[in-house]
Amino acid sequence: MYKNHEEIIVPQTVLMEVSFRGIHVIDKRRKNFFQCPTFDFFYSLQNISFCGVHPKQLKYFGFITKHPLLPRFACHVFLSSQSTQPIVESIGRAFKRSYDEYMAFAHPTEDIYLE
């Protein structure tokens, strides 16, 4: 990636944690747990509207987020040294678990026994 002909920009290395609550992106350049990261972002699954892998270049994937308070959206694109398909599948499983928990809480079901 070039900013101009003389300067090469090195992509940032990140650690990505996926859970049924959301996606956590952390600066991987910090040396230990106690060192303050340069950046540390959490994207709640309820604010993610799309996630997908590039159809021809499996090393690229991205997701779109909505700002929790403002009417703004952002697209986050990542490049991996390997296929990102497992990451996207993991996010898909997180969406399913989150939805299942929401449905169980919002619309509880009761077993009815007829004699």
C-alpha positions in Angstrom: 0.0 0.0 0.0 1.5 3.3 -1.1 0.7 6.8 0.2 3.1 8.3 -2.3 5.9 6.9 -4.4 8.5 7.2 -1.6 6.6 6.0 1.4 5.3 2.5 2.1 2.5 2.1 4.6 2.6 -1.1 6.7 -0.9 -2.5 7.6 -1.7 -2.7 11.3 -1.7 -6.1 12.9 -4.8 -6.8 15.0 -6.2 -9.4 17.3 -9.9 -10.2 16.6 -12.1 -11.8 19.2 -15.6 -13.0 18.1 -18.3 -13.8 20.6 -22.1 -13.9 20.7 -22.0 -10.3 22.0 -19.9 -8.8 19.2 -16.5 -8.4 17.6 -13.5 -7.0 19.6 -10.6 -5.6 17.6 -7.4 -5.0 19.6 -4.0 -3.5 18.6 -1.6 -6.5 18.4 1.5 -4.4 18.6 1.4 -4.0 22.4 4.0 -6.1 24.1 2.0 -7.3 27.2 -1.4 -7.2 28.7 -0.7 -4.2 30.9 0.6 -2.0 28.2 -2.1 0.3 26.9 -3.2 -0.6 23.3 -3.1 2.0 20.6 -6.7 1.1 19.7 -9.3 -1.2 21.2 -12.7 -1.3 19.6 -15.8 -3.4 20.3 -18.6 -3.7 17.8 -21.9 -5.1 19.2 -23.6 -7.7 17.0 -26.8 -5.7 17.1 -25.0 -2.9 15.3 -23.5 -5.1 12.5 -25.6 -5.1 9.4 -23.4 -7.2 7.0 -20.4 -9.5 7.2 -18.8 -11.3 4.2 -15.7 -12.6 2.5 -14.5 -11.4 -0.9 -15.8 -14.0 -3.4 -12.5 -14.3 -5.3 -9.9 -13.2 -2.8 -10.7 -15.2 0.3 -8.0 -13.3 2.3 -10.2 -10.3 2.4 -13.3 -9.9 4.6 -15.3 -7.0 6.0 -18.3 -6.0 8.0 -20.5 -2.9 8.2 -21.4 -1.3 11.5 -23.9 1.3 12.5 -22.9 3.9 15.1 -24.9 3.1 18.3 -26.2 6.7 18.7 -25.6 8.6 15.5 -26.9 8.0 12.0 -23.5 6.9 10.7 -22.2 3.7 9.2 -18.6 2.4 8.7 -17.1 -0.4 6.6 -14.3 -2.3 8.2 -12.1 -4.4 5.8 -9.4 -6.8 6.9 -6.7 -8.7 5.1 -5.3 -12.0 6.4 -2.4 -14.2 5.4 -4.9 -17.1 5.2 -8.5 -17.5 4.1 -10.9 -15.5 6.2 -13.8 -17.9 5.6 -13.5 -19.4 9.1 -13.7 -15.9 10.6 -16.9 -15.1 8.7 -18.4 -18.5 9.6 -17.5 -17.8 13.3 -19.3 -14.5 13.1 -22.3 -16.3 11.5 -22.4 -18.7 14.4 -22.2 -15.8 16.9 -25.2 -14.1 15.1 -27.2 -17.4 15.4 -26.4 -17.8 19.1 -27.2 -14.2 19.8 -30.5 -14.4 17.9 -31.5 -17.7 19.7 -30.8 -16.1 23.1 -32.9 -13.0 22.1 -35.8 -15.2 21.0 -35.7 -17.3 24.1 -35.8 -14.2 26.2 -38.3 -12.1 24.2 -40.6 -14.9 23.2 -40.4 -17.6 25.8 -42.3 -20.8 25.1 -44.1 -23.0 27.5 -44.8 -26.7 27.1 -48.5 -27.5 27.2 -49.5 -31.1 28.1 -53.0 -32.3 27.1 -54.5 -35.3 28.7 
